Amino acid sequence: MSGKIESLTEKVEKVLVLLDKIKSENASLKQENAKLRSEAASIRKEYRKLKLGSADQSEAVKSRLVAVLGRLEELESLH
């Protein structure tokens, strides 16, 4: 009977050690997850900023092209 209790005690201790290890790993993973979420949010913010800048730049190019084409049409109509 004493041997069974010792065996059971050892198994319980092993389970407790494993639980402590899992808790530690879980805490580490939660920290890493928070860091990755923060990085992802930062990347999304930067992407939106670049996208808006690109749209503004495209609009400026389009406006210049329209102005140049308009000027070309004026010049062609003179000839």
GIRAJO-V398202 format. One record per helix or strand of 3 or more residues. SS is the DSSP state (~ for helix, > for strand). FROM is the first residue (numbers start at 1). LEN is the number of residues. Records with the same first field share a line. If there is no record, write none. Layout:
SS = FROM-LEN ; FROM-LEN
This chain:
~ = 2-77
